[in-house]
Amino acid sequence: MNNDAAMQPSKLQPSEIGTLAGELARSYADFVKFYRDKMEASAEEADAQARRLGTPFREQILSNPPEQVSWHHLSLLAEHDPQEAQNVWERVKRAARDELESGHRAAKAMAWRDSPFERAQFLAVHDSFIEEWQPRGGIEMALIDMMAHSYSSYLKWMNTLASREYMQSSLDRHYIEKQGRRKPVNMGDEDAADHAAAMADRFNRLYLRTLRQLRDLRRYSPVVIQNNGGQVNVASQQVNVTK
């Protein structure tokens, strides 16, 4: 049995019903237009194709990873079983939340062809910032993501700069040993090193700017906690209130 089918019926948030209905209607209209324009189907045939959901295709939709679920898939499910469509939509949202909270969403923004170790390197930075700051809510979490991005980018450009400096130093030693003088300066290599240094400095400044924003947000957003007995803690102050 599909896990989503065994769940308690999900309930859409009122604020998202209109948006979802619009997306599903647009997907249906696009599918009908494709069959009419590209497949030269009649209006009735195109409508039938847009609404057809065979058992194999239904099972494929239900087993698809969340990132592969399309609006057309949800539109088809909603046509035949609205509750099942809602369950799949909730599964997609849960996966998106898990990806965000785990740091993998932020990590993917940095990735091109990242390896498992490179992904783990980013998450190590990200998790260490979370452990120290204990972010309170989505805004602070977003700032943590940005700090992890800028610091990881800073490390990459520092590595690029160090690699170029090492190569230049090795070439200089080779020229001195073989020809008794340093290798003539190549302006392209010099520009590349300057660019790497400038990029490292840029991301260092981005990191420090985001750190200040997080610090200021924490400083000017006092936490209010009401304890038993009517005592209210506001930041570092305690105020006693009577009932």
FIPA-561400 format. One record per atom (N, C-alpha, C): residue in three letters; x, y, z. Coordinates in steps of 0.2 Angstrom, whole numbers, plus 5000, padded with zeros to 4 digits. Last residue first. Example, Ala and Ser with C-alpha at 12.3 -4.5 7.8 and 13.67 -1.06 7.14 Angstrom:
<lotors>
SER506449895035;SER506849955036;SER506450005039;ALA506649725039;ALA506249785039;ALA506649845039;
</lotors>
This chain:
<lotors>
LYS499051975188;LYS498551955184;LYS497851995186;THR500552075186;THR499952055190;THR499452035186;VAL502252055181;VAL501552075180;VAL501052045184;ASN503852095182;ASN503352055185;ASN502652095183;VAL505152075170;VAL504652115172;VAL504052075176;GLN506852065167;GLN506352035170;GLN505752085173;GLN507952075154;GLN507652105159;GLN507052065161;SER508652025143;SER508952015149;SER508552045155;ALA507151995134;ALA507851995133;ALA508251985140;VAL506051985146;VAL506152025140;VAL506852035139;ASN504951875154;ASN505651885153;ASN505751925146;VAL503751895166;VAL503851895159;VAL504651915158;GLN502751805177;GLN503351835176;GLN503551835169;GLY501551735180;GLY501551795178;GLY502151835177;GLY501651605184;GLY501651655190;GLY501651725187;ASN502751535172;ASN502251525177;ASN502251585182;ASN503351655160;ASN503451605164;ASN502751595169;GLN503451715144;GLN503051725150;GLN503151655154;ILE504651795135;ILE504451725137;ILE504051745144;VAL505251875121;VAL504851885126;VAL504551815128;VAL506851925114;VAL506351865115;VAL505951885121;PRO507152065104;PRO507152035110;PRO506651975111;SER507952105092;SER507352065092;SER507352035098;TYR509152165091;TYR508652215091;TYR507952175091;ARG510052055091;ARG510152115096;ARG509552155097;ARG509751985080;ARG509751955087;ARG509752005092;LEU510052075070;LEU509352045071;LEU509252015078;ASP511452095072;ASP510952155073;ASP510252125074;ARG511851965069;ARG512051995075;ARG511552045077;LEU511551965055;LEU511251915060;LEU511351935067;GLN512252065050;GLN511552075050;GLN511252025055;ARG513552025053;ARG513352085056;ARG512552085056;LEU513551915044;LEU513651905051;LEU513451965055;THR513451985032;THR512951945034;THR512951925041;ARG514752045032;ARG514152085032;ARG513552045034;LEU515551935032;LEU515551985038;LEU514952025038;TYR515251885019;TYR515251845025;TYR515151885032;LEU515651985011;LEU514951965011;LEU514751925017;ARG516951995013;ARG516552045015;ARG515852035015;ASN517351865008;ASN517551885015;ASN517051945017;PHE516951884995;PHE516551844999;PHE516751845006;ARG517951984991;ARG517251994990;ARG516851954995;ASP519151914993;ASP519051974997;ASP518251994997;ALA519051824983;ALA519151794990;ALA518951854995;MET519051904972;MET518451864974;MET518451844981;ALA520351954973;ALA519752004973;ALA519151964975;ALA521151844971;ALA521151874977;ALA520551924978;ALA520751804958;ALA520551764963;ALA520651794970;HIS521251924951;HIS520551904951;HIS520351864957;ASP522551904953;ASP522251964956;ASP521451954956;ALA522751784946;ALA522951784953;ALA522551844956;ALA522451834933;ALA522051784936;ALA522151774944;ASP523451934931;ASP522751954931;ASP522251894935;GLU524551844930;GLU524551894936;GLU523751924937;ASP524251774919;ASP524351734926;ASP524251784931;GLY524351874910;GLY523751834911;GLY523751804917;MET525651924911;MET525051964913;MET524451924914;ASN526951834917;ASN526451834912;ASN525851874914;VAL528551884920;VAL527951884922;VAL527451884916;PRO529851764916;PRO529551834915;PRO528851824917;LYS530651674930;LYS530251674924;LYS529851744923;ARG532251734936;ARG531551714937;ARG531151714930;ARG533851644932;ARG533351704932;ARG532651684933;GLY534551534928;GLY534851584933;GLY534451644933;GLN534051434921;GLN534251494917;GLN534551544922;LYS533751324930;LYS533951314923;LYS534251374920;GLU533451384943;GLU533851334942;GLU534151324935;ILE532551484939;ILE533151504942;ILE533651454942;TYR531551404933;TYR531851454929;TYR532551474932;HIS531051334945;HIS531351304939;HIS531751344934;ARG530651444953;ARG531251404955;ARG531551364949;ASP529551494945;ASP530151534946;ASP530751494948;LEU528751374945;LEU529051404939;LEU529651444940;SER528351384959;SER528751324956;SER529051344949;SER527651504960;SER528351494963;SER528751434961;GLN526551474951;GLN527051534950;GLN527751524953;MET525951374959;MET526251364952;MET526751414950;TYR525651444971;TYR526151384971;TYR526451374964;GLU524751544966;GLU525351564969;GLU525951504969;ARG523751454962;ARG524051494957;ARG524751524959;SER523351404974;SER523651354969;SER523951394963;ALA522951514981;ALA523551474984;ALA523851434978;LEU521751544973;LEU522351594974;LEU522951554976;THR521051434975;THR521251454969;THR521851494969;ASN520851444989;ASN521151384987;ASN521451394979;MET520151564990;MET520751554993;MET521151504990;TRP518951514983;TRP519351564980;TRP520051574983;LYS518451424993;LYS518651404986;LYS519051454982;LEU518251505004;LEU518751455004;LEU518951434997;TYR517251594999;TYR517851625001;TYR518451565001;SER516251494998;SER516551524992;SER517151564993;SER516051475011;SER516251415007;SER516551445001;TYR515551595016;TYR516151575018;TYR516451515014;SER514451615008;SER514951665007;SER515651635010;HIS513651505013;HIS513751515005;HIS514451555005;ALA513551525026;ALA513851465024;ALA514051475017;MET512851645026;MET513451645029;MET513851585026;MET511651605020;MET512051645017;MET512751655019;ASP511151515031;ASP511251485024;ASP511751535020;ILE510951615041;ILE511451555042;ILE511651525035;LEU509951685035;LEU510551715036;LEU511151665037;ALA508951585036;ALA509151605029;ALA509851645029;MET508851575049;MET509051515046;MET509351535039;GLU508251705052;GLU508951685055;GLU509251625051;ILE507051675046;ILE507451735044;ILE508151715046;GLY506451565052;GLY506651565045;GLY507151615043;GLY506951535069;GLY506451555064;GLY506851555057;ARG508351555077;ARG507651555079;ARG507151585073;PRO509851455077;PRO509351505074;PRO508651495076;GLN511051435085;GLN510451405086;GLN509851455083;TRP512451465083;TRP511951525083;TRP511251495085;GLU513151345084;GLU513351405088;GLU512751455088;GLU512451265075;GLU512551235082;GLU512751295086;ILE512451335063;ILE511851315067;ILE511951305074;PHE513851325060;PHE513551395061;PHE512851385065;SER513951185058;SER514351215064;SER514051285065;ASP513151165047;ASP512951135054;ASP513351175060;HIS513951235037;HIS513251255039;HIS513051225046;VAL515151155037;VAL515151225039;VAL514451245041;ALA514551035034;ALA514951035040;ALA515051115042;LEU514051055022;LEU513551045027;LEU513951045034;PHE515251065014;PHE514751125015;PHE514351115021;GLN515650935015;GLN516050995018;GLN515651055019;ALA514750865009;ALA514850855017;ALA515250915019;ARG514950894996;ARG514250914999;ARG514350915007;GLU516150844995;GLU516050914994;GLU515450934997;PHE515850704996;PHE516350745001;PHE516250815001;PRO515050684985;PRO514750674992;PRO515250714997;SER515350824973;SER515450754976;SER515150744983;ASP514550924962;ASP514850914968;ASP514850844970;ARG514551004950;ARG514650934950;ARG514950914957;TRP513951114957;TRP513951114950;TRP514051034948;ALA513251194971;ALA513451134967;ALA513451144960;MET512651294979;MET513351294977;MET513651244973;ALA511351254980;ALA511451314976;ALA512251324975;LYS511451134987;LYS511351124980;LYS511451194976;ALA511551195000;ALA512151154997;ALA512051154990;ALA510251235003;ALA510851285002;ALA511451254999;ARG509651105003;ARG509451154998;ARG509951214997;HIS510351045014;HIS510451025007;HIS510251075001;GLY509951085026;GLY510451115023;GLY510651095016;SER508851035032;SER509450995033;SER510051025030;GLU507851125029;GLU508051115036;GLU508651085037;LEU507651095015;LEU507851165017;LEU508151155024;GLU507250965014;GLU507850985011;GLU508151055013;ASP506050975022;ASP506650935024;ASP507350955021;ARG505351055014;ARG505451075020;ARG506051035023;ALA505150965003;ALA505551025002;ALA505751055008;ALA504550855008;ALA505150845006;ALA505550915005;ARG503350925011;ARG503750895017;ARG504450885014;LYS502850954998;LYS503051005003;LYS503450985009;VAL502650824993;VAL503150864990;VAL503350924995;ARG501650775002;ARG502250745002;ARG502850784999;GLU500650864998;GLU500950875005;GLU501550835005;TRP500350814985;TRP500650884986;TRP500950894993;VAL499950684989;VAL500550694985;VAL500850764986;ASN498750724995;ASN499250684999;ASN499950694995;GLN498050784985;GLN498250824991;GLN498750794995;ALA497750674977;ALA498150734974;ALA498450774980;GLU496950604985;GLU497650574983;GLU498050634981;GLN495850684985;GLN496250674991;GLN496950644990;PRO495450684972;PRO495650744974;PRO496050734981;ASP495550574960;ASP495550574967;ASP495850634970;HIS495350624946;HIS495150554948;HIS495050544956;GLU495850754946;GLU495350734942;GLU494950674944;ALA497050744954;ALA496450784956;ALA495850764952;LEU497850674945;LEU497650644951;LEU497050684954;LEU498050774935;LEU497750704933;LEU497450674940;SER498650874942;SER498050884939;SER497650824937;LEU499850814946;LEU499350834951;LEU498650844948;HIS500450794933;HIS500350744938;HIS499750754943;HIS500550934930;HIS500150884926;HIS499950824930;TRP501450974938;TRP500851004939;TRP500350954935;SER502550834943;SER502350894939;SER501650914941;VAL503750764953;VAL503050774952;VAL502950834948;GLN505150754955;GLN504950744948;GLN504150744947;GLU505350784968;GLU505550834963;GLU505350814956;PRO504850664975;PRO504550734975;PRO504750784970;PRO504950524964;PRO505250564969;PRO504950634969;ASN503550424961;ASN504050474959;ASN504350504965;SER502450344965;SER503150324967;SER503650374965;LEU501350404959;LEU501350394967;LEU502050374969;ILE501650394946;ILE501650464949;ILE501650454956;GLN501550254944;GLN502250294943;GLN502250364946;GLU500250234947;GLU500750204951;GLU501450244950;ARG499650304935;ARG499550324942;ARG500050294947;PHE500150224925;PHE500450294926;PHE500250324933;PRO499550104927;PRO500250104928;PRO500550174929;THR498150144927;THR498450124933;THR499150124933;GLY497850304918;GLY497850224918;GLY498250204925;LEU497050434915;LEU497550414920;LEU497450334921;ARG496550564905;ARG496650494906;ARG497250484911;ARG496350704903;ARG496050674909;ARG496250604910;ALA497050724891;ALA497250764897;ALA496950744903;GLN496350644882;GLN497050624884;GLN497250664890;ALA495050704882;ALA495150644885;ALA495850624886;ASP495450834876;ASP495150834883;ASP495250764886;ALA495850784863;ALA496350814867;ALA496050814875;GLU494550734859;GLU495150684860;GLU495650714864;GLU493850854858;GLU493650794863;GLU494150744864;ALA494550924849;ALA494450954856;ALA494250894861;SER495650814840;SER495050854840;SER495050884848;ALA497450834836;ALA496850794839;ALA496250844840;GLU498650864832;GLU498150874828;GLU497550834830;MET499750864840;MET499550804838;MET498950804833;LYS499951004841;LYS500550964839;LYS500350894836;ASP498751064845;ASP499151094840;ASP499651044837;ARG498050974853;ARG497751004847;ARG498151024842;TYR499050934862;TYR498750884858;TYR498350914852;PHE499351064868;PHE499851024864;PHE499550974860;LYS498151104873;LYS498351144868;LYS498951104864;VAL498051014884;VAL497551004878;VAL497751044872;PHE499151054891;PHE499150984889;PHE498650984883;ASP498751184895;ASP499351174891;ASP499351104888;ALA497651154903;ALA497551194896;ALA498151184892;TYR498251084914;TYR497751054909;TYR497651084903;SER498951194919;SER499351134916;SER498851094911;ARG498051284923;ARG498451304917;ARG498851234914;ALA497451204933;ALA497051224927;ALA497451244921;LEU498451194942;LEU498151134939;LEU497751154933;GLU498651334945;GLU499151294942;GLU498951234938;GLY497351364951;GLY497651404945;GLY498151364941;ALA497451284962;ALA496851274957;ALA497051304950;LEU498451344969;LEU498551274966;LEU498051264961;THR497951474972;THR498551464968;THR498651394965;GLY496751434980;GLY496751474973;GLY497351464969;ILE497451374991;ILE496951334987;ILE496851374980;GLU498251434999;GLU498551404994;GLU498051374989;SER497551485010;SER497951535006;SER498151505000;PRO496951375017;PRO496551415013;PRO496951465008;GLN497951225015;GLN497851295018;GLN497451335013;LEU497151065013;LEU497551125010;LEU497451185014;LYS497350925023;LYS496950985022;LYS497351045019;SER497450745021;SER497750815022;SER497250865020;PRO496850605030;PRO496750655025;PRO497050725026;GLN498250515036;GLN497650545038;GLN497450595032;MET498950385025;MET498950445029;MET498250475031;ALA498950295016;ALA498750275023;ALA498750325028;ALA499350355004;ALA498650335005;ALA498450315012;ASP500650375007;ASP500250425007;ASP499550415007;ASN501150245005;ASN501150275012;ASN500650335012;ASN500250114996;ASN500650174996;ASN500650215003;MET500449945000;MET500050005000;MET500450065000;
</lotors>
